[in-house]
Amino acid sequence: MSDLNEIGTWVRENLPALIADAHVPAASVGILAGGEVFTAAAGILNKNTGVEADEDSVFQIGSITKTWTATLIMQLVDEGLLDLDAPVRDTVPAFAIGDDAAASAITTRQLLSHVSGFEGDLFNDTGVGDDAVEKYLATIADAPQLFAPGERFSYNNAAFVVLGRIVEVLRGQTYDQALHAHLARPLGLTHVATDASQAIMFRAALGHIPADDGDEPVAAPVWSLVRSNAPAGSMLAMTPRDLLGFAGMHMAGGVAPDGTKVLSAQSVASMQERQVDLPNLGVLGDAWGLGWEIFDWTGGPVYGHDGGTIGQNAFLRFVPSAGVAVVLLTNGGDTVGLYYDLFSKILSALAGVDMAPLPVLPDAPVDVDLDRILGTYSSSVSDSTVSVDDEGRIWLTRTMKGIFAELGPAPAPVELVGWSGDSLLPREKDHGMRMPHAFVGDDGSGRALYLHTGRADRRVDA
């Protein structure tokens, strides 16, 4: 295996060309190995200003924030303030969704592992005040229950806002204050911003979204999603070095570099324990723990999380057995392909890990049970209709909703190709990969009940 200097030299020399090929405006990379940290950055942070990225530039980490929220929750468990398996309402009586029986039964553990079962892609704006998270709870009171708590995995942003509210109630502080007080400062992190007013103190990236035409992304119209979703990952920004400081603590049994105990070794281990297995979903993990994705790769296990906000994408992987962690922060373009090119080389060289390949089209399409998959599947983000044309080709047409309808052009229809069982792949790549579309469950007549792409969108046609 190579040493950090050798692989770091390769990253620094090749990063500018790699981001150019992937149409990524800017990227920042961090590697932790053997207790040493390497960082490199290249590109333009903001096409409106032309400011170049450097190693101190902050990017949004998106849903990697969820692992910070999970860590804040586990600190409360360490202090005896919270029972993971008690109903959420024991701590936050205001927690309500459309199914009151489910709301009464859902536990903190189920929120952490995305098995609570209620509709979770709810980006409701409750203002920019310190009560944004508290106010959010009232806006999900009619969220539909997709399946019984604990039945299956479905990625849930709203669940992590509820977890953020648990932190606020038990700490007597806002979520942002708790994150700085209980994680950023004890870890000695210097470039962590929980909102735009803090990010502007640093060299900050702006997201870039697909253009109406051409391969090069254009500057996004806004910097972030709404503050109410902060615990789920709508605003938190930092450098790769800071994110590595957080990951390094998790690899060191909960201890910061200066010896400060941030999290108990037991809670560190609990977060990495398998809670639920996933369908084959490409870039997502094979299973989920308490906040962490789990990747069953040769040489692993490997843990991590990804994040996506408005035109910014982030990737974190770490291998505790090798003491290696890798971070990639980006602000637009074909980010998944860039992630795979970088991480496959780095993890192989430093940790002896062979990443699972990204899904590829089969030589010949696998036969598909059309009666099972055709129909319309809905969430608060979009309606997805699966249809077949006169030539027998399968198409997915998405109609975006809410804030997502306002960002960029409407998505073009996507041709799906039979891949494996009830899973299909898009014929064309998006952001550098083909996301598997798994048709799971049964509506009682043999048709799939859910279209699963990490989130389970429920069938709505009769």
C-alpha positions as CSV (number, residue, x, y, z in Angstrom):
1,M,0.0,0.0,0.0
2,S,1.1,3.6,-0.7
3,D,1.9,6.1,2.0
4,L,0.0,9.4,2.4
5,N,2.6,11.5,0.7
6,E,2.5,9.4,-2.4
7,I,-1.2,9.4,-2.7
8,G,-1.5,13.0,-1.7
9,T,0.9,14.0,-4.5
10,W,-1.3,12.1,-7.0
11,V,-4.4,13.9,-5.7
12,R,-2.8,17.3,-5.9
13,E,-1.4,16.8,-9.4
14,N,-4.6,15.2,-10.8
15,L,-7.4,17.1,-9.1
16,P,-7.6,20.0,-11.5
17,A,-8.0,17.7,-14.5
18,L,-10.4,15.4,-12.7
19,I,-12.8,18.2,-11.8
20,A,-12.6,19.6,-15.3
21,D,-13.6,16.3,-16.8
22,A,-16.5,16.0,-14.4
23,H,-17.6,19.6,-14.9
24,V,-17.2,20.3,-11.2
25,P,-16.5,24.0,-10.6
26,A,-14.5,23.3,-7.4
27,A,-13.6,20.5,-5.1
28,S,-11.7,20.1,-1.8
29,V,-10.2,16.8,-0.7
30,G,-9.1,15.6,2.7
31,I,-7.3,12.4,3.8
32,L,-6.6,11.2,7.3
33,A,-4.1,8.3,7.6
34,G,-1.7,7.3,10.3
35,G,-2.7,10.3,12.3
36,E,-1.6,12.7,9.6
37,V,-3.9,14.9,7.4
38,F,-3.5,15.8,3.8
39,T,-5.7,18.4,2.0
40,A,-5.9,19.8,-1.5
41,A,-8.4,22.1,-3.4
42,A,-8.9,23.2,-6.9
43,G,-11.4,25.2,-9.0
44,I,-13.8,28.1,-8.6
45,L,-16.0,28.5,-5.5
46,N,-18.5,30.8,-7.1
47,K,-18.8,31.5,-10.9
48,N,-20.5,34.8,-10.0
49,T,-17.3,36.1,-8.4
50,G,-14.5,33.9,-9.8
51,V,-13.1,33.3,-6.3
52,E,-10.8,30.3,-6.3
53,A,-11.0,27.4,-3.8
54,D,-8.3,26.8,-1.3
55,E,-7.8,24.3,1.5
56,D,-9.5,26.6,4.0
57,S,-12.6,27.1,1.9
58,V,-15.9,25.9,3.5
59,F,-18.4,23.8,1.5
60,Q,-21.8,22.6,2.7
61,I,-21.7,19.0,3.9
62,G,-25.4,18.4,3.4
63,S,-26.8,15.3,4.9
64,I,-23.4,14.3,6.5
65,T,-24.8,16.7,9.1
66,K,-27.1,13.8,10.1
67,T,-24.1,12.0,11.6
68,W,-23.4,15.1,13.7
69,T,-27.0,15.1,14.8
70,A,-26.7,11.4,15.7
71,T,-23.6,12.1,17.7
72,L,-25.3,14.8,19.6
73,I,-28.1,12.3,20.4
74,M,-25.7,9.7,21.5
75,Q,-24.0,12.2,23.9
76,L,-27.4,12.5,25.5
77,V,-27.6,8.8,25.8
78,D,-24.1,8.8,27.4
79,E,-25.3,11.3,30.0
80,G,-28.4,9.2,30.9
81,L,-30.7,11.9,29.5
82,L,-32.2,9.8,26.7
83,D,-33.4,6.3,26.1
84,L,-33.1,5.3,22.4
85,D,-35.9,2.8,22.6
86,A,-38.4,5.0,24.5
87,P,-41.1,6.8,22.4
88,V,-40.0,10.1,21.0
89,R,-43.0,11.7,22.7
90,D,-41.5,11.0,26.1
91,T,-39.1,13.8,25.3
92,V,-41.0,15.9,22.7
93,P,-44.7,15.6,23.3
94,A,-45.4,17.9,20.4
95,F,-44.2,15.3,17.9
96,A,-47.2,14.5,15.7
97,I,-47.7,13.0,12.2
98,G,-50.8,11.9,10.3
99,D,-50.9,8.5,12.0
100,D,-51.2,9.2,15.7
101,A,-50.7,5.6,16.7
102,A,-47.4,5.5,14.8
103,A,-46.4,8.9,16.3
104,S,-47.0,7.4,19.8
105,A,-44.8,4.4,19.1
106,I,-41.9,5.8,17.1
107,T,-38.6,5.7,19.0
108,T,-35.4,7.7,18.7
109,R,-33.6,4.6,17.4
110,Q,-36.1,4.3,14.5
111,L,-35.5,8.0,13.6
112,L,-31.7,7.5,13.6
113,S,-31.9,4.4,11.3
114,H,-34.5,5.8,8.9
115,V,-37.2,3.1,9.7
116,S,-39.8,5.3,11.3
117,G,-42.0,5.0,8.2
118,F,-43.5,8.5,7.7
119,E,-43.0,10.7,4.7
120,G,-39.7,12.5,5.3
121,D,-38.8,14.8,2.4
122,L,-40.5,17.9,3.9
123,F,-38.5,21.1,3.5
124,N,-40.9,23.4,5.2
125,D,-39.7,27.0,5.8
126,T,-40.4,28.2,9.3
127,G,-38.3,31.3,9.1
128,V,-34.7,32.1,10.1
129,G,-35.2,32.5,13.8
130,D,-33.8,30.4,16.6
131,D,-37.3,28.7,16.9
132,A,-37.2,27.4,13.3
133,V,-36.7,23.8,14.3
134,E,-39.3,24.0,17.1
135,K,-41.8,25.5,14.7
136,Y,-41.1,22.8,12.1
137,L,-42.8,20.1,14.2
138,A,-46.2,21.7,13.7
139,T,-45.7,21.6,9.9
140,I,-45.4,17.8,9.7
141,A,-48.5,17.0,11.8
142,D,-50.2,15.6,8.7
143,A,-47.3,13.8,7.2
144,P,-48.5,10.4,5.9
145,Q,-47.3,7.1,7.3
146,L,-45.9,5.1,4.4
147,F,-45.4,1.8,6.4
148,A,-45.4,0.6,10.0
149,P,-42.5,1.8,12.2
150,G,-39.5,-0.5,11.8
151,E,-40.8,-2.3,8.7
152,R,-38.3,-1.1,6.2
153,F,-35.7,1.6,5.4
154,S,-36.7,4.9,3.8
155,Y,-34.4,7.9,4.0
156,N,-36.1,10.5,6.1
157,N,-35.0,14.1,6.4
158,A,-37.9,15.1,8.7
159,A,-36.9,12.4,11.2
160,F,-33.6,14.2,11.7
161,V,-35.3,17.5,12.3
162,V,-37.2,15.8,15.1
163,L,-33.9,14.5,16.4
164,G,-32.6,18.0,16.4
165,R,-35.6,19.1,18.4
166,I,-34.8,16.4,21.0
167,V,-31.3,17.9,21.3
168,E,-32.8,21.4,21.7
169,V,-35.2,20.2,24.4
170,L,-32.7,18.3,26.5
171,R,-29.9,20.8,26.1
172,G,-31.9,24.0,26.5
173,Q,-30.1,25.5,23.5
174,T,-30.8,25.8,19.8
175,Y,-29.5,23.0,17.6
176,D,-26.8,25.3,16.2
177,Q,-25.6,26.3,19.6
178,A,-25.5,22.7,20.7
179,L,-23.5,21.6,17.7
180,H,-20.8,24.3,18.4
181,A,-20.8,23.7,22.1
182,H,-20.7,19.9,22.2
183,L,-18.9,19.0,19.0
184,A,-17.1,21.8,17.1
185,R,-15.4,23.4,20.1
186,P,-14.5,20.1,22.0
187,L,-13.0,18.8,18.7
188,G,-11.0,22.0,18.2
189,L,-12.5,22.7,14.8
190,T,-11.9,26.2,13.4
191,H,-13.9,26.5,10.2
192,V,-17.4,25.3,11.0
193,A,-20.4,27.4,10.0
194,T,-24.0,26.6,10.9
195,D,-25.6,29.3,8.7
196,A,-24.8,31.8,6.0
197,S,-23.9,34.5,8.5
198,Q,-21.1,32.3,9.8
199,A,-20.1,30.9,6.4
200,I,-19.4,34.4,5.1
201,M,-16.7,34.8,7.6
202,F,-14.7,32.3,5.5
203,R,-14.0,31.6,1.9
204,A,-17.4,29.9,1.1
205,A,-18.5,27.8,-1.8
206,L,-21.7,28.5,-3.7
207,G,-23.6,25.6,-5.2
208,H,-24.0,25.2,-9.0
209,I,-26.9,23.5,-10.7
210,P,-27.4,22.1,-14.2
211,A,-27.8,24.6,-17.0
212,D,-30.8,24.6,-19.4
213,D,-28.3,23.6,-22.1
214,G,-24.6,22.6,-22.1
215,D,-22.5,20.5,-19.7
216,E,-21.2,23.3,-17.4
217,P,-23.3,24.0,-14.3
218,V,-24.4,27.5,-13.4
219,A,-24.5,29.3,-10.1
220,A,-27.5,28.4,-7.9
221,P,-30.0,31.1,-7.1
222,V,-29.7,30.6,-3.4
223,W,-27.0,29.5,-1.0
224,S,-28.9,27.0,1.2
225,L,-32.1,25.2,2.0
226,V,-34.2,26.4,4.9
227,R,-33.0,26.7,8.5
228,S,-35.8,24.5,9.8
229,N,-34.0,21.5,8.3
230,A,-30.6,22.3,9.8
231,P,-30.4,19.1,11.8
232,A,-31.0,17.1,8.6
233,G,-28.3,19.0,6.7
234,S,-29.6,22.2,5.1
235,M,-26.8,24.6,6.1
236,L,-23.8,23.1,7.9
237,A,-20.5,24.0,6.1
238,M,-16.9,23.3,6.9
239,T,-13.5,22.4,5.4
240,P,-12.4,18.8,4.8
241,R,-9.9,19.1,7.6
242,D,-12.8,19.9,10.0
243,L,-14.9,17.0,8.8
244,L,-11.9,14.7,9.2
245,G,-11.5,15.9,12.8
246,F,-15.1,14.7,13.4
247,A,-14.5,11.4,11.6
248,G,-11.2,10.9,13.4
249,M,-12.9,11.2,16.7
250,H,-15.2,8.3,15.7
251,M,-12.2,6.2,14.7
252,A,-10.5,7.0,18.0
253,G,-13.3,5.6,20.2
254,G,-14.9,9.0,20.8
255,V,-11.7,10.8,21.9
256,A,-10.5,14.1,20.4
257,P,-6.8,14.6,19.5
258,D,-6.2,16.5,22.7
259,G,-7.6,13.7,24.8
260,T,-11.1,15.2,25.3
261,K,-13.7,12.5,25.5
262,V,-16.5,13.6,23.2
263,L,-18.4,10.4,23.0
264,S,-18.2,7.1,24.8
265,A,-16.6,4.1,23.1
266,Q,-19.9,2.2,23.6
267,S,-21.8,4.9,21.7
268,V,-19.3,5.0,19.0
269,A,-19.7,1.2,18.6
270,S,-23.5,1.5,18.8
271,M,-23.6,4.0,15.9
272,Q,-21.7,1.5,13.7
273,E,-23.9,-1.5,14.5
274,R,-26.1,-2.7,11.7
275,Q,-29.8,-1.7,12.2
276,V,-31.4,-2.3,8.8
277,D,-30.3,-3.7,5.4
278,L,-31.0,-1.7,2.2
279,P,-31.9,-2.7,-1.3
280,N,-29.1,-2.5,-3.8
281,L,-29.0,1.3,-4.3
282,G,-25.7,2.0,-5.9
283,V,-23.8,4.7,-4.1
284,L,-25.8,4.2,-0.9
285,G,-24.6,1.8,1.8
286,D,-25.5,-1.9,2.1
287,A,-27.0,-1.2,5.6
288,W,-27.6,1.6,8.0
289,G,-26.5,2.0,11.6
290,L,-27.4,4.8,14.0
291,G,-26.7,7.7,11.7
292,W,-23.9,6.0,9.7
293,E,-24.1,4.2,6.4
294,I,-22.3,0.8,6.3
295,F,-20.5,-0.4,3.2
296,D,-19.7,-4.1,3.0
297,W,-16.7,-3.7,0.8
298,T,-13.7,-6.0,0.6
299,G,-11.2,-4.8,3.2
300,G,-13.9,-3.1,5.3
301,P,-16.2,-2.6,6.9
302,V,-16.4,1.0,5.7
303,Y,-18.6,3.7,7.3
304,G,-19.7,7.1,6.0
305,H,-22.4,9.3,4.7
306,D,-23.1,11.5,1.7
307,G,-24.7,14.9,1.5
308,G,-26.4,17.0,-1.2
309,T,-27.8,20.5,-0.9
310,I,-28.5,23.1,-3.6
311,G,-25.7,22.4,-6.0
312,Q,-23.2,21.1,-3.4
313,N,-22.3,17.4,-2.8
314,A,-20.2,15.9,-0.1
315,F,-18.8,12.4,0.5
316,L,-17.2,10.9,3.7
317,R,-15.8,7.4,4.1
318,F,-13.7,6.0,6.9
319,V,-12.1,2.6,7.7
320,P,-11.6,2.2,11.5
321,S,-9.5,-0.9,11.1
322,A,-7.0,1.0,9.0
323,G,-7.3,4.5,10.6
324,V,-8.1,6.0,7.3
325,A,-10.8,8.6,6.4
326,V,-11.4,10.4,3.1
327,V,-13.5,13.5,2.4
328,L,-14.6,15.1,-0.9
329,L,-16.5,18.4,-0.9
330,T,-17.9,19.8,-4.2
331,N,-20.1,22.5,-5.6
332,G,-21.7,21.1,-8.7
333,G,-21.2,18.8,-11.8
334,D,-20.8,15.0,-12.1
335,T,-19.9,14.5,-8.5
336,V,-20.5,10.8,-8.1
337,G,-18.1,9.9,-10.9
338,L,-15.4,12.2,-9.3
339,Y,-16.1,10.6,-5.9
340,Y,-15.6,7.1,-7.3
341,D,-12.4,8.0,-9.2
342,L,-10.8,9.5,-6.1
343,F,-12.0,7.2,-3.4
344,S,-11.4,4.0,-5.2
345,K,-7.8,4.9,-5.6
346,I,-7.3,6.4,-2.2
347,L,-9.0,3.7,-0.2
348,S,-7.2,0.9,-2.1
349,A,-3.8,2.5,-1.7
350,L,-4.1,3.5,2.0
351,A,-6.6,1.0,3.5
352,G,-6.6,-2.0,1.2
353,V,-10.3,-1.5,0.5
354,D,-11.9,-2.4,-2.8
355,M,-15.0,-0.3,-3.4
356,A,-18.0,-2.0,-4.9
357,P,-18.3,-0.8,-8.5
358,L,-21.0,1.6,-9.5
359,P,-23.9,0.0,-11.2
360,V,-23.4,-0.6,-15.0
361,L,-25.9,-1.4,-17.7
362,P,-26.2,-5.1,-18.4
363,D,-25.1,-6.4,-21.8
364,A,-28.8,-7.2,-22.5
365,P,-31.7,-5.7,-20.5
366,V,-33.2,-8.0,-17.9
367,D,-36.8,-8.9,-18.5
368,V,-39.1,-6.8,-16.4
369,D,-42.6,-7.5,-15.1
370,L,-44.3,-4.4,-16.5
371,D,-47.6,-5.1,-14.7
372,R,-45.7,-4.9,-11.4
373,I,-43.9,-1.7,-12.0
374,L,-46.0,0.6,-14.2
375,G,-47.9,3.4,-12.4
376,T,-47.4,6.6,-10.4
377,Y,-45.4,6.9,-7.1
378,S,-45.5,10.0,-5.0
379,S,-43.7,11.9,-2.3
380,S,-43.7,15.6,-1.2
381,V,-40.7,16.1,-3.5
382,S,-42.1,14.7,-6.8
383,D,-44.6,12.5,-8.6
384,S,-42.9,9.8,-10.6
385,T,-44.8,8.0,-13.3
386,V,-43.4,4.8,-14.9
387,S,-44.8,4.1,-18.4
388,V,-43.9,2.1,-21.5
389,D,-43.8,3.4,-25.0
390,D,-44.9,1.8,-28.3
391,E,-41.4,0.3,-28.8
392,G,-41.5,-1.3,-25.3
393,R,-39.1,1.1,-23.7
394,I,-39.7,2.0,-20.1
395,W,-39.7,5.7,-19.1
396,L,-39.8,7.5,-15.7
397,T,-41.3,11.0,-15.8
398,R,-40.9,13.2,-12.7
399,T,-42.9,16.2,-11.8
400,M,-41.1,18.2,-9.1
401,K,-42.9,19.9,-6.2
402,G,-42.3,22.8,-3.8
403,I,-38.9,24.3,-3.7
404,F,-37.5,21.6,-6.0
405,A,-39.8,22.8,-8.8
406,E,-38.2,26.2,-8.6
407,L,-34.6,25.0,-8.9
408,G,-33.4,24.5,-12.5
409,P,-35.2,23.1,-15.5
410,A,-37.8,20.4,-15.2
411,P,-36.2,16.9,-15.3
412,A,-36.3,15.2,-18.7
413,P,-37.9,11.8,-18.9
414,V,-35.5,9.0,-18.0
415,E,-35.4,5.7,-19.8
416,L,-35.1,2.7,-17.4
417,V,-33.5,-0.6,-18.3
418,G,-34.0,-3.9,-16.6
419,W,-31.0,-4.6,-14.4
420,S,-31.5,-7.1,-11.6
421,G,-34.8,-8.6,-10.5
422,D,-37.2,-5.8,-9.8
423,S,-34.5,-3.2,-10.0
424,L,-33.9,-1.0,-13.1
425,L,-31.2,1.4,-14.1
426,P,-31.4,4.7,-16.0
427,R,-29.9,4.3,-19.5
428,E,-28.0,7.6,-19.0
429,K,-25.9,8.7,-16.1
430,D,-26.9,11.5,-13.7
431,H,-24.1,13.2,-11.7
432,G,-21.8,10.5,-12.8
433,M,-23.8,7.4,-11.9
434,R,-26.9,5.4,-12.6
435,M,-29.1,5.2,-9.5
436,P,-30.9,1.9,-9.2
437,H,-34.7,2.1,-9.1
438,A,-36.0,-0.8,-6.9
439,F,-39.7,-1.7,-7.1
440,V,-40.5,-3.2,-3.7
441,G,-43.5,-4.4,-1.6
442,D,-46.9,-5.4,-2.8
443,D,-50.1,-3.3,-3.1
444,G,-52.2,-6.4,-2.7
445,S,-52.6,-7.2,-6.4
446,G,-49.0,-8.1,-7.2
447,R,-47.9,-4.6,-8.1
448,A,-45.0,-2.9,-6.4
449,L,-46.1,-0.7,-3.6
450,Y,-43.0,1.5,-3.5
451,L,-40.5,2.9,-5.9
452,H,-37.3,2.9,-3.8
453,T,-34.3,5.1,-4.7
454,G,-33.2,5.4,-1.1
455,R,-36.6,6.9,-0.3
456,A,-39.7,4.8,-0.6
457,D,-42.2,6.7,-2.8
458,R,-45.6,5.0,-2.4
459,R,-47.8,4.0,-5.3
460,V,-50.8,6.4,-5.6
461,D,-52.6,5.2,-8.7
462,A,-55.6,3.0,-8.2
